[in-house]
Amino acid sequence: MANGNTVIHKLHPYVKSVVLVFYLITVLSISPYQFDRLAPFILFPAVAISLAEIPFRFIFQRILPVFPFVIFAGLSNLWFDRRIAFFMDSLPITYGAVSFITLILKTFLTVSAVLILLTTTPMKSLTDLLRSIKIPELIITQIMLSYRYITLVVDEVSVMETAYLLRSCGKQRIELKHIGSFIGQILLRSYDRATRVAFAMKCRGYGNISNISSSNPLKSVDILIGMGMIGLIFGLRVWNISGVLSRLFL
């Protein structure tokens, strides 16, 4: 998806990264008892997903694994903070419930924003960005190789699983008693495969980063768009848009 041709894809990676960082800081700076202030910030991921032509289901499926950890962390708020915040008809809503909802909304907004950046920006552009801000080359290499060659580990697991099932007399899954040796074999096979990949890369001249440069120059249009987005985010943070709309319509 990172090789698309939409407006969001064409925006310079530096601008998208700066806007993302500002967006994350702004969302996280909102008080845990002001979940209504988060409502306008849903506009950004919604518009970006639409303009970038990313299936919402794709984003939602990758956010789901995060929610169990967030829910488990936020359940303590329901128990420890039982002060009444307001009443919904006759139902009392506690500050713990408000902070719990705020935590879930913040998780959805921040994780979806990061996923949008990853699905609209090639990894080469992201590594160029990290290199330009003087991140150590060792860290950049680890990120790049992990992203690019994780499929090799998946292939090794698939081959080993197929071999195990063919030799297990009709069993449908790996038995628990064999999991330890199975994981050990995966590590050994992955290390061997990674060594061969590393030798092949060195034979092709990998390691000379002095000539690596970004082929996507920063344009004035990108800067103006980035400044406009940052200004809009700042405006949503300073002014309580949700409060104004609620007073107008209610």
C-alpha positions as CSV (number, residue, x, y, z in Angstrom):
1,M,0.0,0.0,0.0
2,A,2.9,2.4,0.5
3,N,3.5,2.6,-3.2
4,G,0.2,4.2,-4.0
5,N,-0.4,7.4,-6.0
6,T,-2.8,9.4,-3.9
7,V,-2.5,12.8,-2.4
8,I,-1.3,11.4,1.0
9,H,1.2,9.1,-0.7
10,K,2.7,12.0,-2.7
11,L,3.1,14.2,0.5
12,H,6.8,14.4,1.5
13,P,7.7,11.8,4.3
14,Y,9.3,14.6,6.4
15,V,6.1,16.6,6.4
16,K,4.0,13.5,7.3
17,S,6.4,12.5,10.1
18,V,6.4,16.0,11.6
19,V,2.6,16.3,11.4
20,L,2.3,12.8,13.0
21,V,4.6,13.7,15.9
22,F,2.7,16.9,16.5
23,Y,-0.7,15.1,16.3
24,L,0.4,12.4,18.8
25,I,1.7,15.0,21.3
26,T,-1.5,17.0,21.0
27,V,-3.8,14.0,21.4
28,L,-1.9,12.6,24.4
29,S,-1.8,16.1,26.0
30,I,-5.6,16.1,26.4
31,S,-6.8,15.5,30.0
32,P,-8.1,12.0,30.7
33,Y,-11.4,13.5,31.9
34,Q,-12.1,15.4,28.6
35,F,-12.9,12.7,26.2
36,D,-15.3,15.0,24.3
37,R,-12.2,17.1,23.3
38,L,-11.0,14.1,21.3
39,A,-14.0,13.9,19.0
40,P,-12.7,16.5,16.5
41,F,-9.4,14.7,16.2
42,I,-11.1,11.7,14.6
43,L,-11.4,14.0,11.5
44,F,-7.7,13.5,10.7
45,P,-7.4,9.7,10.4
46,A,-10.9,9.6,8.8
47,V,-9.9,12.1,6.0
48,A,-6.4,10.5,5.6
49,I,-7.8,7.0,5.2
50,S,-10.3,8.2,2.7
51,L,-7.8,10.3,0.6
52,A,-5.2,7.5,0.7
53,E,-7.7,4.9,-0.3
54,I,-6.8,2.6,2.6
55,P,-9.5,0.1,3.5
56,F,-10.8,1.0,7.0
57,R,-11.1,-2.7,7.8
58,F,-7.3,-3.1,7.2
59,I,-6.6,-0.4,9.8
60,F,-9.1,-1.7,12.2
61,Q,-7.8,-5.3,12.1
62,R,-4.3,-4.0,13.0
63,I,-5.6,-1.9,15.9
64,L,-7.6,-4.8,17.5
65,P,-4.5,-6.6,19.0
66,V,-3.7,-3.4,21.0
67,F,-7.1,-3.1,22.6
68,P,-6.9,-6.0,25.1
69,F,-3.8,-4.5,26.7
70,V,-5.4,-1.0,26.8
71,I,-8.6,-2.4,28.3
72,F,-6.7,-4.4,30.9
73,A,-4.7,-1.3,31.9
74,G,-7.8,0.9,32.0
75,L,-10.0,-1.4,34.1
76,S,-8.3,-0.2,37.3
77,N,-9.7,3.3,36.6
78,L,-13.2,2.0,36.9
79,W,-12.4,0.5,40.3
80,F,-10.3,3.2,42.0
81,D,-11.8,6.4,40.7
82,R,-15.5,6.2,41.6
83,R,-16.2,10.0,41.9
84,I,-19.4,11.0,40.0
85,A,-18.6,13.1,36.9
86,F,-22.2,13.5,35.6
87,F,-25.5,11.8,35.2
88,M,-26.8,10.3,32.0
89,D,-30.5,10.4,32.7
90,S,-30.5,8.6,36.1
91,L,-27.3,6.6,35.4
92,P,-24.2,8.0,37.3
93,I,-21.0,8.2,35.2
94,T,-17.8,8.1,37.2
95,Y,-14.5,9.8,36.4
96,G,-13.0,6.3,36.1
97,A,-15.4,5.5,33.3
98,V,-14.6,8.8,31.6
99,S,-10.9,8.2,31.8
100,F,-11.4,4.6,30.6
101,I,-13.2,5.9,27.5
102,T,-10.6,8.6,26.9
103,L,-7.8,5.9,27.0
104,I,-9.5,3.8,24.4
105,L,-10.1,6.8,22.1
106,K,-6.5,8.0,22.5
107,T,-5.3,4.5,21.6
108,F,-7.5,4.4,18.5
109,L,-6.4,7.8,17.3
110,T,-2.7,7.4,17.9
111,V,-2.3,3.8,16.6
112,S,-4.4,4.6,13.5
113,A,-2.2,7.7,12.8
114,V,1.0,5.6,12.9
115,L,-0.5,2.9,10.7
116,I,-1.5,5.5,8.1
117,L,2.0,6.8,8.0
118,L,3.4,3.3,7.5
119,T,0.8,2.4,4.8
120,T,1.4,5.6,2.8
121,T,5.2,5.9,3.1
122,P,7.8,3.4,1.7
123,M,10.3,2.0,4.2
124,K,13.1,3.5,2.1
125,S,11.7,7.0,2.7
126,L,11.4,6.4,6.4
127,T,14.9,5.1,6.7
128,D,16.2,8.2,4.8
129,L,14.3,10.3,7.3
130,L,15.9,8.5,10.3
131,R,19.3,8.8,8.7
132,S,18.8,12.6,8.1
133,I,18.1,13.2,11.8
134,K,21.3,11.3,12.8
135,I,19.8,8.1,14.1
136,P,22.6,5.5,14.5
137,E,23.0,3.4,11.4
138,L,22.9,0.2,13.4
139,I,19.4,1.0,14.6
140,I,18.3,1.9,11.0
141,T,19.7,-1.4,9.7
142,Q,17.8,-3.4,12.3
143,I,14.5,-1.7,11.5
144,M,15.0,-2.1,7.8
145,L,16.0,-5.7,7.8
146,S,13.3,-6.7,10.4
147,Y,10.7,-5.1,8.2
148,R,12.0,-6.5,4.9
149,Y,13.0,-10.1,5.9
150,I,10.4,-11.0,8.5
151,T,8.8,-13.0,5.7
152,L,11.8,-15.3,5.7
153,V,11.0,-16.3,9.3
154,V,7.4,-16.8,8.4
155,D,8.5,-19.0,5.5
156,E,10.7,-21.1,7.8
157,V,7.8,-21.5,10.3
158,S,5.5,-22.6,7.5
159,V,8.0,-25.2,6.2
160,M,8.6,-26.6,9.6
161,E,4.9,-26.7,10.5
162,T,4.2,-28.6,7.2
163,A,7.0,-31.1,7.9
164,Y,5.8,-31.6,11.5
165,L,2.2,-32.3,10.5
166,L,3.2,-34.7,7.7
167,R,5.1,-36.7,10.3
168,S,2.6,-36.6,13.1
169,C,0.1,-39.2,12.0
170,G,-2.9,-37.0,11.2
171,K,-2.5,-34.5,14.0
172,Q,-4.0,-31.0,13.2
173,R,-1.7,-28.9,15.3
174,I,1.7,-28.9,17.0
175,E,1.5,-30.6,20.4
176,L,2.5,-28.5,23.5
177,K,5.3,-30.8,24.5
178,H,7.0,-30.2,21.1
179,I,6.7,-26.4,21.2
180,G,10.1,-25.8,22.9
181,S,12.1,-27.8,20.4
182,F,10.0,-26.3,17.6
183,I,10.9,-22.7,18.6
184,G,14.5,-23.7,19.0
185,Q,14.7,-25.1,15.5
186,I,13.0,-21.9,14.2
187,L,15.7,-19.8,15.8
188,L,18.5,-22.0,14.4
189,R,17.0,-22.2,10.9
190,S,16.3,-18.4,10.9
191,Y,19.9,-17.7,12.0
192,D,21.3,-19.9,9.2
193,R,19.0,-18.3,6.6
194,A,19.9,-14.8,7.9
195,T,23.7,-15.6,7.6
196,R,23.3,-16.6,4.0
197,V,21.2,-13.5,3.2
198,A,23.9,-11.3,4.9
199,F,26.7,-12.9,2.8
200,A,24.6,-12.4,-0.4
201,M,24.0,-8.7,0.5
202,K,27.8,-8.1,1.1
203,C,28.6,-9.8,-2.2
204,R,26.3,-7.2,-3.9
205,G,28.0,-4.3,-2.2
206,Y,25.7,-3.6,0.7
207,G,27.2,-1.4,3.4
208,N,28.2,1.6,1.4
209,I,25.8,4.2,2.7
210,S,27.9,7.3,1.7
211,N,26.1,7.5,-1.7
212,I,22.6,7.0,-0.3
213,S,20.4,10.0,-0.6
214,S,16.8,10.8,-0.8
215,S,15.4,11.2,-4.4
216,N,12.3,13.1,-3.1
217,P,13.2,16.8,-2.5
218,L,11.1,18.8,-0.1
219,K,8.8,21.2,-2.0
220,S,7.2,24.5,-0.9
221,V,3.8,22.9,-1.4
222,D,4.6,20.2,1.1
223,I,5.7,22.7,3.7
224,L,2.5,24.8,3.2
225,I,0.3,21.7,3.6
226,G,2.3,20.6,6.7
227,M,2.0,24.1,8.3
228,G,-1.7,24.2,7.5
229,M,-2.3,20.8,9.1
230,I,-0.2,21.7,12.2
231,G,-2.1,24.9,12.5
232,L,-5.5,23.1,12.3
233,I,-4.4,20.6,15.0
234,F,-3.2,23.4,17.2
235,G,-6.6,25.2,16.7
236,L,-8.5,22.1,17.7
237,R,-6.4,21.7,20.8
238,V,-6.8,25.4,21.9
239,W,-10.5,25.8,21.1
240,N,-13.1,23.5,22.5
241,I,-14.9,22.8,19.2
242,S,-17.0,20.0,20.8
243,G,-18.3,22.4,23.5
244,V,-19.2,25.1,20.9
245,L,-21.1,22.7,18.7
246,S,-22.9,21.2,21.7
247,R,-24.1,24.6,22.8
248,L,-25.2,25.5,19.3
249,F,-27.2,22.4,18.6
250,L,-28.4,21.5,22.1
